[in-house]
Amino acid sequence: MLFREAILNTSGLQFLVENLDLKSSLGRRFLLNSKMMYEEFEIAAELNLVNQFVQLLAFEPNAEILSKIQHKLSQLRDIRGTVNNLQANLVLDDVELFEIKVFALLTQEIKVLQKELKNVVLEIPDLQPLIRILDPQNTKIPSFYIYDNYSEELANVRKALKITKAKDGVSDKEVEVCFDKVQKIEALVREDLCAKIKMFGNNLAQSLNQLAHLDLLIAKAAQVLNLNLNQAEISEKNTNYKGMFNPMIKNELENKDRKYQAIDIELEKSVCLITGANMAGKTVVLKTLALCQYLFQFGFFVPADSAQIRIVDKISTSIGDEQSELNGLSSFASEMLKVSEMVEDAQKYENVLILIDELARTTNPVEGLAIVNAVADIFHQNKICSVITTHYSGLNPYFRKLRVVGLDKELGDNLITQKNINSYMDYSLVEDYNGEVPHEALRIASLLGINKEIVEKAQNQLNGKLVINKC
């Protein structure tokens, strides 16, 4: 999977991309075309590179140098097309030769700055020999011209053209003849020049890649410090998060002067069912688990105080309304098709992360409970790392269950509203051994000031059922 595809599938990833301080189109393209990593050595290598830049940014003199590097990166243009033409033995025009010269000059300037860090993290090819060819006068000026230095014959013909133009009574034909000679010799020089610099094609391509990667690494490191992200350890067993948070939602809450409660969660190679009241943050847990897994396998630090993450071969999610108006399927039909794919993934892949939000919530409770138990049982038997949120009671007793603590804080005489109810929620996850789903919907409705008749009639319905059950 490419990163550009992951953005479409993962809530919160676009927020992080928009807050990533990439300086060049090279860096952005490098990010979007990055491939999800599945090998431990690949992930470890990228995370270690990010960590090196985090350490560099933490030291002010290095941070100043990196800021200068970023300024140079912002001046880079994507010249892949020009480099491809050079490698294909095409004769470049003056604009393309100009692009290569400017790129080479910037690359060398970045190399010099990187040496000042006394810690060259990324090796960038030496383009100084190329610069000597394209800048024979050693001006280091970002411009290009077919210099007289390239050909004595060219210098003489240009001189003759200048003299001819200065003569009184000279005909246009004479000037045109001299000008044609200049153009023909320039074309030969340009052809010879391209033949000489073709040997630098691979170095140019590698430099483009390395500078794009450098841009991304600095941006990743800066984001680590800005958002308080941390480097995850690679786990061969369970996935474990301490203090996991969702950066996008945390940012939204902080903008409203509200606090975000981070959570701890451990995922085993089996199914885990999460229960809890409405507004208890179960969906956010699933979205954040998906976000963290993608970040980890694309070489980012994760939003948690600490994390040990198992590498997976695939991430499958069903979070939110899967209804498709285009194909005419109902929410239930779309969800079941998606879940069917997940079951097939569970039977095909050894390492897969499956996240399902309120499975079978759109059908009748009796059949819905049966579906949840059936799907969870398949994940349990296949030892699939999976999380399903649900409001159903009567789940098979051998499933692992977590419960959001919920509205468990002291309310006192405080007035509960839509704006402050989250402040009284405890989003912590605790092991739930009795399997009874919390019944807090009416309590929350009442606290929010919902029409009293609705709440009272609903409570009477419940009380009536309780009386019937007791009889």
N, C-alpha and C positions, 0 to 999 in steps of 0.2 A: 504494500500500500504506500502511496505517495502522501506527503504531508498535505498537499492541496486537497486530497480526498478526505483525509482525516478531519480537516476543518469543517467539512460539510456534515460529518457524522457526529461531531462531538461538541456538546454545549460547553461554552467557556473557553474553547481553544481560540476562537476568533478574537475574543477580548485580549488574550495574551499576545496574539500576533499584532494587534493594533497598538499594544503598549510596548512592543519590541522596537528598540531604537536602532533600526537598521539604516545605514547611511547611503547605501547604493542599490541600484536596481539589480546589480550582480548578486548582492547578499539576499535580497528578497526572492529572486529566482532560485538561488541555491537552496533556500529554505523550502519553498513550495515544491521543488523537485526532489527533496530529500526522501530517501526510502526508509520505511520503518525497519528497525534492526531487530534481528532475531538471534544473533550470536552474542554470547557473553563478552567476547573480546572486543567486538565492535562497540557495544554500549559502554563498556568500561573505558575504552580509549577516548570516546567522545566526552564522557563525563569528566574524565581526568583533565582533558584539555580545558573544559569549561572551568573546572576548579582552579587551574593555573591562572586563568584570567581573573577569577574572583579574587585570588590572592594578590595579583598585581594591582587591581583596582582599589583594594583596601589600603594600599600604601600611596599617599598623596602624590609624591614625585612621579611614580609610575602612572597614576591616574592622569596626570597632566600630559605625559607622553602619549598615552592611549587616546586622549582627546585630540591630540595633533594628528595621530594616525587616522582617527575617524574623520577628521576634516579632509585629509587627503583621500580617504575612501569615498567621501561624498562627491569628489570631483571625477571619479572614475566613470567611464562610459563602457557599455557592453559592446565589445568589438569582436564578438565571436564570429559574426559574418565575415568580417575582414580577415580574421585569422584563418577561417575555412577557405577563403579564396586564395590566400597565400599558400596554404598547404596543398591546394589543388593545382598549383603551378600557374595560376592566372597572373597576369600583369596588373598590378594595382595602380589606381589613379592617385593623384596628389592628395585627395581627401583621405583615402585609405592609408596612405603612407603617413599622413599627418596624425591620424588616429593611433597608429602603431607607435609613432614617436612620443606622443603625449602620454600614452599608456605606459611606455617603457620608462619615461622620466618619473612619472608618479610612483611606479613600482620601485624604482631605485630609491626614491625619497622615503618610502615606507620601510624599505629594508634598512636604511640608515637609522630611522627612528626606532625600529624594532631592536637594533643592536644596543641602543641606549638603555633598553630594559635589562640588559645583561642576562636575558633569559629568552632566547629565540625559540618561541613555542612552535611556530609554523615555518618550515623552510620554504623560501621563495626563490625561484631561479634567478641567477645573476644575468641581468639584461644590459649590463654596461657595454659589452662588445657590440650589441645591436645599436645602442645609442651612439657609439663612435661612428658607425656607418651612416646613420640618419642625421647626425649632428656633427658633420666634419669640422665645423668651425668652433665646436665646443661652446656654443652660446647658452645652452640649456634653456633656450626660449621655446615655449610650446607653439611652434609654428613649423611649417615645412615648405621647402623650395628646392628645386633641382639646382643645387649650388654649382658654381663654376668649378669648385674643387673636384667635382666628379669627373670632369673631362676638359682637357686643355683645348681640344677642338671646339667644344661648346663655348668656352670662354672667348675664343677668338671670333667665332661666328656672331656671338651676342655683341661683341665690341664693334664688329663690322656693321651690324644692324643699327647700332646706335649712331655710328658715324654717317651711315647712309641717310638716316632720318634727319640728321642735322644739316645736310647739304641743301643748298638753295636750288630750286628747280628740279629736284629729284622726282622721278615719276612714281606713281603708285605701284607700277609693275615691278620696279627695282626693289622697292620696300617689301613687296609681297614675296619676291624670290628669296630675299634674305630671311624673312620671317619663316618661310617654309623650311629653309635649311635648319633654323633654330629648332623648330618643332620636331623635325625628323631626328636630329641628334638627341633632343630631350627624350624622345620615345625610346631610342636605343639605350640611353643612360638609365631610364626608368626600368626597362626590361632587365638590364644588367644588375641594377640595384635589387630588384625583386629576387633574382637568382641568388644574390649574395645573402639576403636576409631570410630566404626560405628555410635555411637550417635552424632558424630560431622559432619555427612554427610550433613545435612541441613545447618549448619553454614558455612561449606566449600563452598557449592553451592551459598549461599547468599553472602559470601565474594568475590567469583569470580565475581558475578554480580555487587556488589558495587564498587569493585576496577576498573572494566571495565568502569563503569559509571563515577567514579572519574577521570580516564584518559581522558574521553571524555569531561567532564565539564571543566577541566583545559585547554584542547586544544581549546574548544569553547571560553573561556574567553580570552585566548591569542590572538586568531584570531580577537576578538572584538577590542582589542587595536591596533593590527597590521593594520587592514583594516578600522578602524574608523566606525565600525558597531554600531547600536543602537537598544535598546529594543523597540519593537512595543507594542502599547497598543491594547487590544482586543476591537473591535468595534461591536456593535449590529446593526449599520446602514451602513454607507458608508465606503469604503476603501479609505484611503487618505495618500499619500506620499508627503513629502517635502524633496527636495534634494535627490531624488532616483538616484542611480548609479549602473552600472554593474561592479563588481570588476574585472572580467577577462579583459574586454575591457579597463577599466581604467588603469589596470596594463600594458597592451600592449602599450597604448598611452604614458604612463609615461616613458616606456623604450625607446621611440622614442623622448623624450623631448617635448611631446605634451600634451595639457590639455584636460581633460574630463569635459563636461558640464552636471552637474546633472539637473534633471527636477522635476517639481511638477505635480502631477496628482491625481484626485479624481475619483473614480469609484462608480457609483450609481447602484441600482438594476434595471438596464435597459441596453439597448444597447448604446454603444458609438462608433462612427465612427471617425477614425483618418485619416486625409488627409495630404498631404505634398509632396514636390518635391522628386525626386530620391536622394538618399544619405542623406536624412533628418533624418534618425535614427528611422523610424517607427517600423521596425522589432526589433531593439534593445529594444524599449519600451516594446513590447510584451514579448520578452525573459526575460527581467528583472522583469516584473510583475509575470510571472510564477515562476521565481527563488525565488523572495521574498515570494510568497505564500507558496511554499514548505519549504523554510527555517523556516518561522514562524511556520508552523504546524509540523515541526520536532524539534522544540525547539531551534532554532538558533536566534541570533540577525540579523537584516536585514540591507542591504546597503542603508541607507537613514539617513538624519538628524533627521527626526521624522516620525513616521508612526502609523496610526490607521488601523488595518486590521480586516476584517470580516472573520470569520471561514467559510470555504466552505466544502461541502461533496465530491466534485470532481473537478479536474482541467482538462479541455479538451483543447488541443491545436492543431492547424494546422499551423505550422510555417515552411516555407521552402518547398522544392520540395517533394511532397508525392508520386511521381511516383515509382512504383515497377516493376523492370525488371523481378522479379521472377514470379509474377502472370500475367504479360503481360498487366497490366493496364496502361493507359496513365496518365499523371499528372492530367488532368481534372477528369477522372473517379475515381482515388484514392481520390482526394480532395472531390468530391461529396459524396462518400461513408463515408468519415470521417465526413463531415458536416451533413450528415443524422444521424449519431450516436449522434452528438452534439445536434441536434434538439430533438432527443428522450431523451437525458439527460435533456434538458431544460424542457421537459414535465414531466419527472420522478422525478427529484430532486428539492427541494426547494432552496437549496444553492449550486450553481455550478458556477465556473469561466470558461468562454469560451473565448479563444483568437484565432483569425483567421487572418492570414497575407495575404492581397491582395486576398480576396475571388473572385473566378471565373476570375482570371487574364489570364487564358490560353484558354478562349473561346472568341467568337466575342463580341464586346462591348455592342451591343444592348441586347443580351440575358444575358451577364454578369451583366449588371446593373439591369436587372429584378431579377436575382438570388440574388444579394446583398440585394436589397430591400425586397425580399420575406423572406430571412433568418433573416435579421435584424428585420423585422416586427414580426416574431415569437418570437424572443428574447424580443422585446419590449412589446408584449402582455403578455408574461409569466413573466415579470419583472425579467429577468435573467441578472446578472452581466456579461456583455460581451463586448469585444472590437474587432472591425474589422478595419483593415487598408485597404485603397482603393485609387485608382486613379480616380474612376468614379465620374462624375458630375451627377446631376439629382436625387440625393437621396431624399427620402421622407422628407419633411420639419420638421416633428415632431420628427425626430431622433436627439439625442444630437450629436454634431460634434465638434471635436477638430482639430486644424490645427497646424502643425509644422511651426514655423515662417520661417525657411529656410534661403536662401541666402539673408539676409537682413542687413548685416553689410557693412560699408563703405569700398569700395575696394581701392579707391585712384588709384595710379599708380602701385599698386602691381601686380606682375605676378602670376596668379593662376595656380597651377599645381595639379596633383593627390595627391602629398604629403602634400600640405598645404591648400587645399580647405576646409577641415573640420574646419580650424581655422576661416573661414569666415562664417561658418554656425551658425545660432542660432537655437538650438534644443528645445527651449522652446515651450510648448503647450499652445495655446490660444483658447478660445471659438470662434467658427466660426458660425456666424448667417446667412450668405448669402449662404453657402453651395457650393460655387464655388471652384472647385479643382484648386490649383496653377498650372500655366503653366510655368515651369522653366526648362524643359528638354533641350530645344535648347540653352537657355542661359548658362546652366551648360556645355553643350557639347562645346559651343563656347569658354568658359573660359578655358576649359581643353585642348584646341588646337586641337579638333577633325577636321578631314579633312573638309576644308571650303566648298567644293562643296556639301558635305552631308548636312551641316547646312543650306546653302543657298537654296538648292532645297527643303528641308523640310519646310523652312520658306515661300518659294514661294507657296508651297502646302497649307499652312495655310492661307496665304494672299488671295489665289484664293478662298478658301472656305468662307473666311470672305466677299469677294466681292459678291459671289453668294448669301450668306445669306442676305446681305444688299439689293440686288436687289429683 
